[in-house]
Structure formats: structure tokens, C-alpha cells
Amino acid sequence: MSSARDSGGSLTPFMGAINLLGNADAVSRARKYVQRVCAGISRNRLHEVVLLTTELATNSVRHSDSGRVPNGRLRIIVTGGVHAIRVQVIDEGSADSAPEVHPFSFSEPYRSRRLGLWIVQEIASSWGWHQHPKGRVVWFEVDL
């Protein structure tokens, strides 16, 4: 089995990766892919991983060049082991925005709430983002 280094420098087993066109179809394809790759984890954790993947893929399609430019792409990489699953979403980045957690508020109309990263922050064991030579990487981990 191949391995990838996580941000902490430890070796994490590689579970799989998929390249997707940066369109609305990418979100459902990312969700189905992660659900298949992570099928062996507990049902509750699987639901969390799928939900968080959906949020990050949606953000990539809506807010990065992956969803704005013709033939934009994103890549989903899944690594994990006995203790945690990590999902990375690599997109083409954006010159005019960066990942930002917006506070939850009941006073805002539902459609105007930008809750994706707030949900990631609340559910994931850890998460973060960094620039990459080919764009931006946003990742999360869920403890198993």
C-alpha cells in the first residue's frame, strides 16, 4: 500500500484519489467516491466524512477557479488509518477569496448563510488549508 505524508510529518496510508471537472456534478461524484473508498468505517463517521467532503467540494466549485474557468478541475485525496480519515480537496485556487469560517447566525435568512466551513470546523477533528503550487488545498480529518 502506498503512503502520503500528512502535515504533521507522519506516514498515512493512501486510500484513493479522484480528479473531477469543476462543475456541479463534481460534488455528487466526490460524495459517491468518498462513500465508496471509506465504506469500511462506522456509519456515523462515514456520514460525517461524506458531509464534510460535500461541503469542501461545493466550496471549490462555487468559490475557486476550478468552478469558474472552462475545464477547471479539482482533486480529492483520501488517506487514513486506524485512528483517522483525512480528505484533501485540491482546487485551482482563487485570487479574490480565501477559505474563511463565517459565524453561524439565526438572524440571517437561510439562503444567505455561508455555513460550509463552519460545519467543517464544528464536525471535523481538525481542518485547515494552504496554498499549493497548482492551487489550494483544503483538508479535514475525522477521528475514528
C-alpha positions in Angstrom: 0.0 0.0 0.0 1.4 3.4 -0.9 1.6 6.3 1.6 1.3 10.0 1.8 2.8 12.4 4.4 0.3 14.5 6.4 1.1 18.0 7.6 2.4 16.6 10.9 5.1 14.5 9.0 3.7 11.1 9.9 3.0 8.4 7.3 -0.7 7.9 6.5 -1.9 5.1 4.2 -3.2 6.3 0.9 -6.8 5.2 0.3 -7.5 6.8 -3.1 -7.8 9.9 -5.3 -10.1 11.1 -8.0 -9.8 14.0 -10.5 -13.0 15.8 -11.3 -14.2 18.6 -13.6 -15.1 21.7 -11.5 -18.8 21.7 -12.2 -21.9 20.9 -10.2 -21.6 17.2 -11.0 -18.2 17.2 -9.1 -20.0 17.4 -5.8 -22.1 14.3 -6.2 -19.2 12.4 -7.8 -16.9 13.4 -4.9 -19.5 12.3 -2.3 -20.0 8.9 -4.0 -16.3 8.3 -4.4 -15.5 9.1 -0.7 -18.5 6.9 0.4 -17.1 4.0 -1.6 -13.5 4.5 -0.5 -14.4 4.8 3.2 -17.1 2.1 3.2 -15.3 0.2 6.0 -15.6 2.9 8.7 -18.5 3.2 11.1 -21.8 4.5 9.7 -21.8 7.7 11.8 -18.2 8.6 10.9 -18.9 7.8 7.2 -21.8 10.2 7.2 -19.5 12.9 8.7 -16.8 12.3 6.1 -19.3 12.4 3.3 -20.9 15.6 4.6 -17.6 17.4 5.0 -16.4 16.3 1.6 -19.6 17.6 0.1 -19.0 21.0 1.8 -15.4 21.3 0.6 -16.2 20.1 -3.0 -19.1 22.6 -3.1 -16.8 25.4 -2.0 -14.3 24.5 -4.6 -16.9 24.6 -7.4 -18.5 27.8 -6.1 -15.6 29.9 -4.9 -12.4 28.8 -6.7 -11.2 29.0 -10.3 -11.9 25.3 -10.6 -15.6 26.1 -11.0 -15.1 29.4 -12.8 -12.8 28.7 -15.7 -13.5 26.3 -18.6 -12.3 22.8 -17.8 -11.4 23.8 -14.2 -10.5 20.7 -12.1 -10.4 19.6 -8.6 -8.8 16.5 -7.0 -10.0 14.6 -3.9 -7.4 12.6 -2.0 -8.3 10.3 0.8 -5.8 9.0 3.3 -6.3 7.3 6.6 -5.7 4.5 9.0 -6.9 3.1 12.3 -7.2 6.4 14.0 -8.4 9.0 11.5 -9.6 9.7 7.9 -8.2 12.7 6.1 -9.8 14.2 2.9 -8.0 16.8 0.9 -9.7 18.8 -1.8 -7.2 20.4 -4.1 -8.6 23.1 -6.4 -7.2 25.8 -8.7 -7.4 28.4 -6.0 -8.8 31.9 -6.2 -7.1 35.3 -6.5 -10.1 37.1 -4.8 -11.0 34.8 -1.9 -9.6 32.5 0.7 -11.3 29.9 2.9 -13.0 31.7 5.8 -15.3 30.5 8.5 -18.4 32.7 8.8 -20.1 32.7 12.2 -23.4 30.9 12.5 -26.4 33.3 12.9 -30.1 32.6 13.2 -30.8 36.2 12.2 -29.6 35.7 8.6 -32.0 34.3 6.0 -31.2 30.6 5.4 -30.2 31.1 1.8 -27.6 33.8 2.6 -25.8 31.8 5.3 -22.4 30.6 4.3 -22.1 27.7 6.7 -19.8 25.2 4.8 -16.6 25.8 6.6 -18.5 26.5 9.9 -19.9 22.9 9.5 -16.4 21.6 8.8 -15.0 23.4 11.8 -17.7 22.0 14.1 -17.6 18.4 12.9 -14.0 17.7 11.9 -11.4 16.7 14.4 -9.1 19.2 12.7 -9.1 21.0 9.4 -7.0 23.6 7.5 -5.9 24.9 4.2 -2.7 26.0 2.4 -1.6 27.2 -0.9 -0.1 24.6 -3.3 1.9 25.3 -6.4 -1.1 24.2 -8.5 -3.8 25.9 -6.4 -5.2 25.5 -2.9 -5.6 22.5 -0.6 -8.4 22.4 2.0 -8.4 19.4 4.2 -10.2 17.9 7.2 -9.7 14.9 9.5 -12.3 12.9 11.3 -11.1 10.7 14.2 -12.4 7.1 14.0 
